[in-house]
Amino acid sequence: MKIIGPRWPSVAGLAAAGFQLATGVQPETVAITLTVAALCYLGAAALARPWVAWAGIAGGSAVVVVTEAAGFPWWAGVGAVALVLVGVGLVAGVPRSALTWQAAALVGYGGVAVTALLLAPRLGLILGGIALAAHAAWDVVHYRRNQVVPRSLAEFCVLLDVPLGVGAIVVALVG
């Protein structure tokens, strides 16, 4: 990573956004990205371990795949895992403020993401893109406060959320 240096999370975020845009961004792709991002934050808060947010990328993606393979909508699996995480956080006695804010963020962003899937594809892509780009503000707050998730993850998310969100909007408007 010496070639990339200390900005590797930015490079990784841009690469992830570029890959998704290059392979054909769809409303469901944007919705899953947004919801899994919020789930990563909730996992870190529920376990009071910032590094869990990085593991949550793979974990949240696995939840989506396994839930769909079982014949259920991916968002049902994310919701079930979120409920378990909140329960674990409450039993473990983690700071309530962080747990509450992250759970509320997942409900808010996840609700918008699922709503986007119910709309006409272009409109859903626009709504999902707006919500994903707006999630970058959440990332910036966490980056600046250096709380809940590692700064590297918040940086990664900003450089994933903004280009992918704006790109989704552009694709919807010109496509």
C-alpha positions in Angstrom: 0.0 0.0 0.0 3.0 2.3 0.0 2.2 3.4 -3.5 -1.3 4.6 -2.4 -0.2 5.9 1.0 -2.4 7.2 3.7 -5.3 7.9 1.3 -5.9 4.2 0.6 -9.5 4.4 1.9 -10.3 7.1 -0.6 -8.8 5.1 -3.5 -10.7 2.0 -2.4 -14.0 4.0 -2.1 -13.5 5.5 -5.5 -12.6 2.1 -7.0 -15.8 0.5 -5.5 -18.0 3.3 -6.8 -16.3 3.2 -10.2 -16.8 -0.6 -10.4 -20.5 -0.4 -9.6 -21.0 2.4 -12.1 -19.1 0.6 -14.8 -21.0 -2.6 -14.3 -24.4 -1.0 -14.6 -25.9 0.7 -11.5 -29.4 -0.3 -10.7 -31.9 0.9 -8.0 -31.3 -2.3 -6.0 -27.5 -2.0 -6.2 -27.8 1.5 -4.7 -30.3 0.4 -2.1 -28.1 -2.5 -0.9 -25.0 -0.3 -0.8 -26.8 2.3 1.3 -28.4 -0.2 3.7 -25.3 -2.3 4.2 -23.3 0.8 4.9 -25.8 1.8 7.7 -25.7 -1.8 9.0 -21.9 -1.6 9.3 -22.2 1.5 11.5 -24.9 -0.2 13.6 -22.7 -3.3 14.0 -19.8 -1.2 15.2 -22.0 0.7 17.7 -23.8 -2.5 19.0 -20.5 -4.2 19.7 -18.6 -1.1 20.7 -15.8 -2.1 18.4 -15.1 0.3 15.6 -13.2 -2.3 13.5 -16.4 -4.3 13.2 -17.6 -1.7 10.6 -15.0 -3.0 8.2 -16.0 -6.6 8.8 -19.6 -5.5 8.4 -19.0 -4.9 4.7 -18.4 -8.6 4.1 -20.9 -9.6 6.8 -23.7 -7.3 5.4 -23.0 -8.5 1.9 -23.2 -12.1 3.1 -26.6 -11.4 4.8 -27.9 -10.0 1.5 -26.8 -13.1 -0.5 -27.9 -15.7 2.1 -31.3 -14.0 2.6 -32.0 -13.9 -1.1 -30.7 -17.5 -1.6 -33.2 -18.6 1.1 -36.0 -17.0 -0.9 -36.6 -13.8 1.2 -36.0 -10.2 0.2 -32.5 -9.0 1.1 -33.9 -6.2 3.3 -35.7 -8.7 5.6 -32.3 -10.3 6.4 -30.7 -6.9 7.0 -33.7 -6.0 9.3 -33.4 -9.2 11.2 -29.6 -8.8 11.7 -30.2 -5.2 12.8 -32.7 -6.3 15.5 -30.2 -8.9 16.7 -27.5 -6.2 16.8 -29.7 -3.8 18.8 -30.5 -6.6 21.2 -26.9 -7.5 21.7 -26.0 -3.9 22.2 -28.6 -3.5 24.9 -27.6 -6.6 26.7 -23.9 -5.7 26.5 -24.6 -2.3 27.9 -22.9 -0.3 25.1 -23.4 3.4 25.1 -27.1 4.0 24.3 -26.6 7.2 22.4 -24.5 5.7 19.7 -26.7 2.6 19.5 -29.8 4.7 19.2 -28.4 7.0 16.6 -27.1 4.1 14.5 -30.4 2.2 14.7 -32.3 5.3 13.7 -29.9 5.9 10.8 -30.5 2.3 9.6 -34.2 2.7 9.8 -34.1 6.0 8.0 -31.7 5.2 5.3 -33.0 1.7 5.0 -36.5 2.9 4.7 -35.6 5.3 1.9 -33.7 2.5 0.2 -36.6 0.1 0.2 -39.0 2.8 -0.8 -36.8 3.6 -3.8 -37.3 -0.1 -4.9 -41.0 0.4 -4.9 -40.9 3.3 -7.4 -40.4 3.3 -11.1 -36.8 2.4 -11.9 -35.6 5.8 -12.9 -37.3 7.6 -10.0 -36.1 4.9 -7.6 -32.5 5.3 -8.9 -32.8 9.1 -8.3 -34.1 8.7 -4.8 -31.6 6.0 -3.9 -28.8 8.2 -5.4 -29.9 11.2 -3.4 -30.1 9.1 -0.2 -26.7 7.5 -0.8 -25.0 10.9 -1.5 -26.7 12.3 1.6 -25.3 9.4 3.7 -21.9 11.0 3.0 -22.8 13.7 5.5 -23.2 10.9 8.1 -19.8 9.6 7.1 -18.2 13.1 7.5 -19.7 13.6 11.0 -18.2 10.2 12.0 -14.9 11.0 10.4 -14.6 14.4 12.2 -15.7 13.0 15.6 -13.6 9.8 15.1 -16.3 7.9 16.9 -18.3 4.6 16.3 -16.3 3.6 13.1 -12.7 4.0 12.2 -11.8 7.1 10.3 -10.6 5.0 7.4 -14.1 3.4 7.0 -15.8 6.8 7.1 -13.4 8.1 4.5 -14.0 5.1 2.3 -17.7 5.5 2.6 -17.6 9.2 1.6 -15.7 8.4 -1.6 -18.1 5.5 -2.3 -21.3 7.3 -1.4 -20.9 10.6 -3.3 -19.6 9.3 -6.6 -22.0 6.4 -6.7 -25.0 8.4 -5.5 -24.3 11.3 -8.0 -23.5 8.7 -10.7 -26.8 6.9 -10.1 -28.7 10.2 -10.4 -26.9 11.0 -13.7 -27.6 7.6 -15.1 -31.3 7.9 -14.2 -31.6 11.3 -15.8 -29.7 10.6 -19.0 -30.4 6.9 -19.4 
